[in-house]
Amino acid sequence: LTFGTDKETYMINAVAPKNNAALGNEVKKSILTAVYDTKITVNPFESIDYTLTPAKGGLKFSKRVASSIILSTDGNFPPKTEDRTSLIVAKSYNKVTIQDKKTFCINRLKQAPLILEHTESPTPISIDGIQGFEIIADAKEKSTERTKRIYQVVLFSDNLYYMFFGSTADKSAKSMTALKQVVQSFKRKPVK
């Protein structure tokens, strides 16, 4: 089921076993009870298990995709500002066992749609008591060849990981500092 406005789209998916038509019908009935009310304000940070303070780096909420949060300087994604600064924050869906965390971080960066020109060696980092690595890189977008500075942090916790992927066209230290400030504001919510 998909619905929304010209500014946002909501999608509700469900799965039922192929050999259980009765359950499939119940799931379909349930989905069709969804109501879209434009008067309701939804807090996009409410149902995720962490908090961030985007304002610490002058960033604004842009959108939420599943459990990922996207922030940017102007609240748009992609940003329309000259510096095109954005930060994507995501948590892994499944538990994973990662033997070589440093190599994992490097390989995650290599998966981005970028041409990496210079990558600093991963540096250990600790945020909210979670250990991980940060990497700073200079790159070009594969699609446009625009130059970017990349700030990636991966934190490892309880066989899961949190990933922060920041990018900016700003060559000065200002936007990189802003990205770091927002990432440093990360805190896990207490388990209820």
Summary of the structure (lengths in Angstrom):
residues: 192
radius of gyration: 19.0
end to end distance: 30.9
largest distance: 59.9
contacts: 504
relative contact order: 0.16
helix: 19%
strand: 36%
